[in-house]
Amino acid sequence: MALDRVQEDHPSPVDWDAEVDLSVFSAGVEDDNWPRNVRELADRYPIVVFSKTYCPFSKRAKALLETYKLSPPPKIIEVDLRSDAGILKQLLGRLTGRSTFPNVLLTRRMDGMSIGGSDDIYELHDNDKLKGILQQAGVQVNGV
């Protein structure tokens, strides 16, 4: 059955263009303020890498970013070590369109936060574009 046929039969109740209310992911914990946490993360870290400790693609992406000797260094969030891993995966998929790992985010970029995964950042690196993108994101590049 074609995907468009399935969508006609079962229209999505989700408005994918609507603003995401991050408080729904707090699981009723009063001090778990997702919007505040996201703002603080963006204020402190221009680059955030959502990774998995055992993933070879995550390891490869983190190794490449290390060669750039970034200041400030990226914030690495090892999703598989968190109790909310499933929620983070869904949230990343919703916010960035990418729910695979790694997911490299530039928190101050206006045209889309995710610059991709391992293959994507290696392609940017190979085409001499990654350094400029990182600098535009407000990061000092001291390597490569």
C-alpha positions in Angstrom: 0.0 0.0 0.0 1.4 3.4 -0.9 2.3 5.8 1.9 0.0 8.5 0.5 -2.9 6.0 0.6 -2.1 5.2 4.2 -2.1 8.9 5.1 -5.5 9.4 3.4 -7.0 6.5 5.4 -5.4 7.5 8.7 -4.7 11.3 8.8 -2.1 12.2 11.3 -3.5 13.9 14.4 -0.2 15.6 14.9 0.4 19.1 13.5 4.1 18.8 12.6 4.5 22.5 12.1 3.2 23.4 15.6 5.6 24.6 18.2 6.7 21.7 20.5 5.7 22.0 24.1 8.7 20.4 25.8 7.0 20.3 29.2 5.2 17.1 28.1 8.5 15.3 28.4 9.0 16.2 32.0 7.1 13.1 33.3 5.5 15.3 36.0 8.7 16.1 37.7 8.4 19.7 38.9 12.1 20.7 38.6 12.5 19.1 35.2 12.1 22.2 33.1 12.8 21.2 29.5 12.5 24.6 28.0 14.9 26.1 30.6 17.3 23.2 30.1 17.3 23.6 26.3 17.9 27.4 26.7 20.8 26.8 29.1 22.3 24.2 26.9 22.2 26.5 23.9 23.6 29.4 25.9 26.6 27.4 27.1 27.4 25.2 24.2 27.2 26.2 20.5 27.7 22.5 19.6 25.9 19.6 21.1 26.5 16.1 20.0 23.8 13.5 20.9 25.8 10.2 20.8 25.7 6.6 21.9 28.8 5.2 23.7 28.9 2.0 21.7 28.1 3.4 18.3 31.0 3.4 15.8 29.5 6.3 13.9 29.2 8.4 17.1 32.9 7.6 18.0 34.0 8.5 14.4 32.1 11.9 14.6 33.5 12.8 18.0 37.0 11.9 16.9 36.7 14.2 13.9 35.4 17.1 16.0 38.3 16.6 18.5 40.8 17.2 15.7 39.3 20.7 15.3 40.2 21.6 19.0 37.1 23.6 19.4 36.6 26.3 22.1 34.2 25.8 23.7 34.3 22.1 23.2 31.1 20.4 22.1 28.7 19.2 24.8 28.5 15.4 24.4 25.3 13.8 25.5 25.6 10.0 25.7 22.0 9.1 25.1 22.4 5.4 26.0 23.5 6.3 29.5 20.3 8.3 30.2 17.0 7.0 31.6 15.2 9.2 29.1 16.9 7.8 26.0 13.7 6.9 24.3 12.2 10.3 24.9 15.4 12.0 23.6 15.3 10.0 20.5 11.7 10.9 19.8 12.3 14.6 20.7 15.4 14.8 18.4 13.4 13.3 15.6 10.7 15.8 16.0 12.9 18.8 16.4 15.6 18.0 13.9 14.1 15.5 11.5 17.0 13.1 12.5 16.5 10.4 15.2 19.7 8.5 14.5 23.0 8.8 16.3 25.2 10.7 16.3 23.2 13.9 15.8 25.4 17.0 15.7 23.5 20.2 16.6 24.6 23.8 16.2 22.4 25.5 18.8 22.8 29.0 17.4 22.2 28.2 13.8 19.0 29.7 12.5 18.5 27.6 9.3 18.3 24.2 11.1 20.1 23.0 14.1 21.3 19.6 13.0 24.2 19.4 10.6 23.8 15.7 10.5 25.6 12.5 11.6 29.0 11.1 11.1 28.9 10.8 7.3 27.4 14.3 7.0 30.1 16.0 9.0 32.8 14.0 7.3 31.4 15.2 3.9 31.5 18.8 5.2 35.1 18.2 6.4 36.2 16.7 3.1 34.7 19.6 1.2 36.4 22.2 3.4 33.1 23.5 4.7 33.0 22.2 8.3 35.5 24.7 9.7 33.5 27.7 8.4 30.2 26.3 9.6 31.7 25.8 13.1 33.1 29.3 13.2 29.7 30.7 12.1 28.2 28.9 15.0 30.3 30.9 17.4 33.1 28.3 18.0 36.8 29.0 17.9 38.6 26.5 15.7 42.2 25.8 16.9 43.0 22.7 14.9 42.9 20.9 11.5 
